Amino acid sequence: AQKVTQAQTEISVVEKEDVTLDCVYETRDTTYYLFWYKQPPSGELVFLIRRNSFDEQNEISGRYSWNFQKSTSSFNFTITASQVVDSAVYFCALSGPFSGAGSYQLTFGKGTKLSVIP
Amino acid sequence: EAQVTQNPRYLITVTGKKLTVTCSQNMNHEYMSWYRQDPGLGLRQIYYSMNVEVTDKGDVPEGYKVSRKEKRNFPLILESPSPNQTSLYFCASSLSAGRYLAFFGQGTRLTVV
């Protein structure tokens, strides 16, 4: 069975600090995708990034960066120079395999609530 | 504009009164699913549909029904709602299975009293 663990339930940082949100996953599949979603106070889910199981390159997008390490089954998310607008709940998610049984699964972690204090 | 539309956005109802939350997508996606979000539990899948007339249970299907008579629509039916179904519900659609990006609706906040 798949599992996604976001051990940090809540994090508070002061504006301009860097913050890393941890995500550890478990799967027996050799092919899968990993996602990060942001849920601001307004409630909608905002897609941030998707990485496939073959691509361990780290990615940077502005103040956001992601570190994918298959060896430790982790897909961590770092916000550099945090801003108040980054305050939200962040979810990590794991897909099923590209095809076959379980390919329709999308398993979410329980989320990490980030509060950025001015 | 590509989107998944849920209605209503907010609903307060009483125990036992049947209700339907509608979900519609305009992207011709095969795959649609319903999730519920509860504090401290993240999003959990209720039901999913691989195509018209093909549905299957997710992790928490008890107390819910779905139907997929048309590709674009995937309503969630609560035949006899109970207070433990008070939650935030999300509908999602994608081209196929998890390898494709899921588009989420805006969410429906349901309160059962």
Contacts between the chains, C-beta under 8 A, distances in Angstrom:
chain1	res1	chain2	res2	distance
A	4	B	42	8.0
A	6	B	42	8.0
A	9	B	40	7.5
A	31	B	99	7.8
A	32	B	98	7.5
A	33	B	98	6.1
A	33	B	99	5.7
A	43	B	88	6.8
A	43	B	106	7.4
A	43	B	107	5.1
A	43	B	109	7.4
A	44	B	104	7.1
A	44	B	106	5.3
A	44	B	107	6.3
A	45	B	90	6.5
A	45	B	104	4.3
A	45	B	107	7.7
A	47	B	101	6.5
A	50	B	101	6.1
A	52	B	99	7.6
A	91	B	42	6.4
A	91	B	43	6.8
A	93	B	43	7.9
A	95	B	97	7.3
A	95	B	98	2.8
A	95	B	99	6.1
A	96	B	97	6.4
A	96	B	98	4.8
A	98	B	97	7.5
A	98	B	99	4.8
A	99	B	97	7.2
A	103	B	96	7.8
A	103	B	97	3.7
A	103	B	98	6.2
A	103	B	99	7.3
A	104	B	31	6.6
A	104	B	33	7.6
A	104	B	48	5.5
A	104	B	50	6.4
A	104	B	56	7.6
A	104	B	97	4.8
A	104	B	98	6.5
A	105	B	45	7.6
A	105	B	98	6.0
A	106	B	33	7.4
A	106	B	45	6.9
A	106	B	92	7.8
A	106	B	98	5.0
A	106	B	102	6.3
A	108	B	35	7.8
A	108	B	42	4.4
A	108	B	43	4.2
A	108	B	44	7.5
A	109	B	42	5.6
A	110	B	40	6.1
A	110	B	41	6.1
A	110	B	42	4.0
A	111	B	42	5.3
